[in-house]
């Protein structure tokens, strides 16, 4: 069972004061008008490229592996836009945690949520696929404002950040589950709940299979989707929180529900799921988390891609 972190006086210890200072600064920044937040976030992202050089190289390599048909110039342009999105991702995290509902709703257009409400009325469990867009924190907030569900998360090593991110995420959702709480996820899905799930990162060799992802033939992909869908009989609903150009706001795209999931094997489900993930990423490729080492896990004896 997942035990969510609670605020306690130990979080006021001097060792957390620098973290509190950062939180306070973020809170102040997101009080600014959104057009100014947008310009500041993009600027911070471009400046981060000079500091996060290893992450720049990882993003470049990921794009080279996934989109070999693009020219070097096209991929580099995508890297720059991606790091602007990194800067905005920090701002959007503060917006997701600290903005009131009315301000979040003001900057979002939402489409496709009616299908989710219909599935809920039918008591159908929904595995909500939210791939790692840099807008995801804010997207999860607006989705929860439409139809609250249960989030899946990795506890943060910093107890203060762990408490804060949980507090921010349950503002518009029912609860949170540790990503290791598999039984809790299955139980919630069988009860007809929405459970947010991200199957797109490389989580290591355990419980992974090697299947294609974009132009990469052997990408380590979680078998968790296969196990969850098979055990819970849930359907899958992907959603994409996409930032509009030039500071015009956001749109939350809820894609068509996937009611017939291929469950013949973990490899079959993972390969199919990667196609769904690809479709989502291509709706806003510059806003995806390319700085993650997506292809770090390799078959035994095969050299690193990085």
Secondary structure, 3 states (H helix, E strand, C coil): CCCCCCCCHHHHCHHHHHHHHHHHHHHHHCCCCHHHHHHHHHHHHHHHCCCCHHHHHHHHHHHHHHCCCCCHHHHHHHHHHHHHHHHHHHHHHHHHHHCCHHHHHHCEEEECHHHHHHHHHCCCCEEEECCCECCHHHHHHHHHHHCCCEEEECCCCCHHHHHHHHHHHCCCCCEEEECCCHHHHHHHHHCCCEEEECCCCCCCCCCEEEEEECCEEEEEEECHHHHHHHHHCCEEEEEEEEECHHHCCEEEEECCCECCCCCCCHHHHHHHHHHHHHHHHCCCHHHECCCCCCCCCCCCCCCCCC
